Amino acid sequence: MRQGAAEGVTAVLTSCGRMRQLGRLLESLRAFNDHPLARFILMEDSGDAEAGRIAADLGFDVELHLAQQRRGQLASIDYAYARVETPWILHLEDDYVFTRPGYVAEALAVLRADPRVSMVSGRVWGEEFAGTRPPVTAVDGVRVRLIPRDAHPSWFGYAFHTGLRRKREWERFGPFAPYRREWDVSYAMKRAGMRMAYLVEPAYHDDDLGEQSASSDPARPARAASLGYKFSKSAKKALFRVERALGRYRD
């Protein structure tokens, strides 16, 4: 694990009280990240200083921000991204583990080559995500699947799981907190012509412990409790179908 300012990548890690997952993520990052990091911002929404001790024990020089009162995921991301001074952000979630080196360099190549790609995911692409299997293509020599914008009404424009992205998209579409939900951010970027890329060779995967100790988000409304939420989701799906029929999402 090296840290330096050579390529202008800032790591931003959002965590909330899941210390076992945090430790596993950082251990995997130490083992497999082979790209310099200019800075490392760790957002601990639970306010537990143990997060900083775990990072220090594993050799990371992090800038630790402990929430005095829980912000929620999107507000934590806004707080961190506003402090980033580099063009590239390696966004990290505490329920992922890296499995190989080379991810950042590959993702950088894709983002530099294609301005329509909002972020590069190192997760395994599965047909269950959207009932489709996008073809493999090469972007600046990196084999990826470019997710068609008509793959889903809301998803695959952007995502907050672990992955490399530009700060520029946050400056253009942010702050994210007013959207309240991740898929609303994705929907906004999709409508603006953005899409995600998935590496053909996965670089990380969901931590098996994540589902067993998922943390709630105080800023995110309950999915099924609100009629307004259901209506908004249904309306966006209907609009998506009309726009897709009119060719708006033709890649």
Secondary structure, DSSP 4 states (H G I P E B T S, - for coil): --B-STT-EEEEEEE-S-HHHHHHHHHHHHHH--S-BSEEEEEETT--THHHHHHHHTT---EEEE-SS---HHHHHHHHHTT--SSEEEEEETTEEE-SS-HHHHHHHHHHH-TTEEEEE-SPP-GGGTT--PPEEEETTEEEEEPPTTSSSSTTS---SSEEEEHHHHHHH---GGG-SHHHHHHHHHHTT-EEEEESS--EEE-TTGGGGPPP-TTSPPTTT-HHHHHHHHHHHHHHHHHHHTTTT--
